[in-house]
Amino acid sequence: MQEKGYLDLPLEDVIGDRFGRYSKYIIQDRALPDARDGLKPVQRRILYAMHMDRNTSDKPFRKSAKTVGNVIGNYHPHGDSSVYDAMIRMSQDWKMRQMLIQMHGNNGSIDGDPPAAMRYTEARLSAISSELLSDIEKNTVDFMLNFDDSLEEPVVLPARYPNLLVNGSTGISSGYATDIPPHQLGEVIDAAIFHMENPECSVDDLMKHIKGPDFPTGGIIQGVEGLKKAYETGKGKIVLRGKAEFAELRGGKQQIIITEIPYEVNKANLVKKMDELRIDKKVDGIAEVRDDTDRTGLRIVIELKKDADGQGILHYLYKNTDLQVSYNFNMVAISNKTPKLMGLKQMLSSYIDHQKDVVTRRTKFDLTKAKERAHIVEGLMKAISILDEVIETIRASKDKRDAKNHLQQKFQFSEPQAEAIVMLQLYRLTNTDITTLQEEADELKKQIEALESILASEKNLISEIKREMKIIKKTFNNPRRTKIENEIEDLKINLEVVIPSEDVMVTVTKEGYVKRSSMRSYSASNGDNPGMKETDRLLSSIEMNTTDTLLLFTKKGSFLFIPVHQLPEIRWKDSGQHVANIVSMDNDDTIITAIPIKEFSDDKYLLFATKNGMVKRSVLSEYKAQRNSKALMAVKLKKDDEVVYVSLTDGMTDLFVATRNGYGLWYSEEEVSITGQRTAGVKSINLKQDDYVVSCFAFMKEKGLPSLFLVTQRAAFKKMKLSIFEKTSRAKRGLVMLKELKRQPHRVAALVPVENNDKVWVQVENGAIDSIDVKDVRYNDRYTNGSFIFDTEDTGDVKEVWVEKGEEEEGNDSSSSPTQDNMKKTVDVESKKKNLDDDGQPTLF
């Protein structure tokens, strides 16, 4: 519908149409190179504008601003910075394998420094650019009108060598991107010649000539398989690393000297990153990193400390900096006005077809010109043979037109011949000139025969292309810079090489705050608790080494893999950092256990117990993670299930499982079959419908049976000997541990293994905390409910129970008392504990 000059159209149609036009433009006319000459439109226009301005390699340099102005005014109506940036890139010897523009002045640097403004720099075409533009005046390529129809510009350049492969290209378009690496000129020309001679050749055949990319910054390529895939399909991945060597110094010291870095890596950023690794002590053994690059070439020097493992440090730098990068081939170019993913053979085919067209058109152009000249030379020779009559005829004519007509009528000259005769200068009328004309005629005859033979035979046409490409190779070839290695080296890094071995104290709190503190900081604390929030408490305090690994397990069945050296180094008295800042995990998940690991061996096991009565045993080595950016699955859980216990065992322990309703089951760990990391395990205990597991623990029977300390939700507690239970098998119901009451029955809040010098802490819902000395509690049987530490009618039910190890057992995994002095009351159990009768009434014990 049209009303008052407006069209009523659906928004999606308008946006789709306009975006389609925009996409077509940026794909074809901005971001992607042409498969024939390897140039994007802006590059082609810059080179053509400089060529038309005679700003060539055999002429003096001219201001860059003049070229930019010509390009914008005549061919490329865009911002001057986009034109100048493209011009700068074509002049940078660390970006282009064969520079297309020579520049005087500051054209940037490999450190990412910006170039000088275009009013300061001067430029001209390089010698090899002339080969891209060679014979463009001879109708070798199609032309199109420029943006304002005032001039013509070439659709593509003749490109006498395969520039797309030689200089590569990179660009991002709408729906397409391209990454074509540069190659060595001689190898590419050899492959193109081989392809012309053997059109049915394979990629393997071509790779005998083109060994792989040849980056202007050198470096070492690893991964021939990736190269072959890229050359076959257009997509592939290789590893590119800098070139480094070792230099021995006096005093047993070494230097790593880097003389080549990967393509398009910013050298200044690379040096900065290496120095940051040294400053942050991420790698041990580097004394100094400095950039000694000068006019003689790139040189980065890494001074190593005495007796440092240079090879290990170099491997670490390869793995953790841009000294080694992955290069992904994505060889997309415009072919037949369409973006295509092209392999090596398709690229060479496209280029060869273009050259056949260029040379054919040039040959036809030269043949036409030669025939025209031969015709004129024939006329001049005829005219000189009858010179007196010709002069007489011309003198008798009224004007030039009349003279030409008389010559054509009287002597049967053609119009071009007559034109040449009347334009002949008097000095040419000598007796010797006929000799010169005869020589020229003979030369033209040979030229015409040669040109006709090229057009008459495909073989001759290819021979001509090959001949010219060999001349270019001879003129412009230079040695390969990038070395190629077959296999990608597996970078195995010895932790002791890159991480200074240091004993530290690692702390993990209930709320998830972690840190490592130096032993010096820990010793200076005189046994004080580590710094933490008032509402927080210590979950684990472990003496570890920076080369060890800390595994943190959560109630949702995940685990966090944290190398100790990645923990923040914080003073003992200061609060730690939340673990989510180191490894991402769910916001509503909580850490339940911290386990230190020195070595991920196959003879150690991780044991898991869940709330819904499942138990799982897995080999420890399966939990060695390659990446630790996020929490990983430790055990497969159902939606309503959660982990209640995790332990590291040697496979020879016993297990004790306690349920909410007061059942206890004792069996051997051997009954739990070994399953993989992402499994759910097997049934641990046979639960009633409303029952669930509240506690589980593993113990070594050979070290003696631990005592059991049970706390109920009503704050009753009792101590039992493990021997009063019968050891049985897995998946049974277990034995009763509480006396069943009709009113206000007791339910197990926690059951923990204790030694005589331990202290048990109990926290109730209102926040109050109390402790019980284990040695002050006498043993009870299974059928009692014990003594009371709180009146839960006033305080609320028991919320949490934990054990503080006795002094003789302090060390690797001790839990500390809380710090809320205003909420804590310590009681003398024998004198102050209360007892409730079966009706729930409190009585003094």
Sequence and secondary structure as in RCSB ss.txt:
>XXXX:A:sequence
MQEKGYLDLPLEDVIGDRFGRYSKYIIQDRALPDARDGLKPVQRRILYAMHMDRNTSDKPFRKSAKTVGNVIGNY
HPHGDSSVYDAMIRMSQDWKMRQMLIQMHGNNGSIDGDPPAAMRYTEARLSAISSELLSDIEKNTVDFMLNFDDS
LEEPVVLPARYPNLLVNGSTGISSGYATDIPPHQLGEVIDAAIFHMENPECSVDDLMKHIKGPDFPTGGIIQGVE
GLKKAYETGKGKIVLRGKAEFAELRGGKQQIIITEIPYEVNKANLVKKMDELRIDKKVDGIAEVRDDTDRTGLRI
VIELKKDADGQGILHYLYKNTDLQVSYNFNMVAISNKTPKLMGLKQMLSSYIDHQKDVVTRRTKFDLTKAKERAH
IVEGLMKAISILDEVIETIRASKDKRDAKNHLQQKFQFSEPQAEAIVMLQLYRLTNTDITTLQEEADELKKQIEA
LESILASEKNLISEIKREMKIIKKTFNNPRRTKIENEIEDLKINLEVVIPSEDVMVTVTKEGYVKRSSMRSYSAS
NGDNPGMKETDRLLSSIEMNTTDTLLLFTKKGSFLFIPVHQLPEIRWKDSGQHVANIVSMDNDDTIITAIPIKEF
SDDKYLLFATKNGMVKRSVLSEYKAQRNSKALMAVKLKKDDEVVYVSLTDGMTDLFVATRNGYGLWYSEEEVSIT
GQRTAGVKSINLKQDDYVVSCFAFMKEKGLPSLFLVTQRAAFKKMKLSIFEKTSRAKRGLVMLKELKRQPHRVAA
LVPVENNDKVWVQVENGAIDSIDVKDVRYNDRYTNGSFIFDTEDTGDVKEVWVEKGEEEEGNDSSSSPTQDNMKK
TVDVESKKKNLDDDGQPTLF
>XXXX:A:secstr
 EETTEE   HHHHHHHHHHHHHHHHIIIIIS BTTT   HHHHHHHHHHHHTT  TTS  EEHHHHHHHHHHHT
  S HHHHHHHHHHTT TTT SS SEEEES    TT      TTT EEEE HHHHHHHTTGGGT S EEE TTSS
SEEESS   SS HHHHH EEEE SS EEEE    HHHHHHHHHHHHH TT  HHHHHTT  S   TT  EEE HH
HHHHHHHHSEEEEEEE EEEEEE TTS EEEEEEE  TT  HHHHHHHHHHHHHTTSSSSEEEEEE  BTTB  E
EEEE TT  HHHHHHHHHHHSTTEEEEEEE EEEETTEEEE  HHHHHHHHHHHHHHHHHHHHHHHHHHHHHHHH
HHHHHHHHHHTHHHHHHHHHTSSSHHHHHHHHHHHH   HHHHHHHHT  GGG STTHHHHHHHHHHHHHHHHHH
HHHHHH HHHHHHHHHHHHHHHHHHH      EEESS       HHHHS   EEEEEEETTSEEEEEEHHHHHTT
TT      TT  EEEEEEEETTSEEEEEETTSEEEEEEGGGS B  TTS  EEGGGTSB  TT  EEEEEEES  
 TT EEEEEETTSEEEEEEGGGG  S  SB EESS   TT  EEEEEEE S  EEEEEETTSEEEEEEGGGS B 
 TT   EE S   TT  EEEEEEE GGG   EEEEEETTSEEEEEEGGGS    TT   EE S   SSS   EEE
EEEE TT EEEEEETTS EEEEEGGGS B  TT   EESS HHHH SEEEEEEE  GGG STT       GGGEE
E  HHHH EEE TTS EEE 
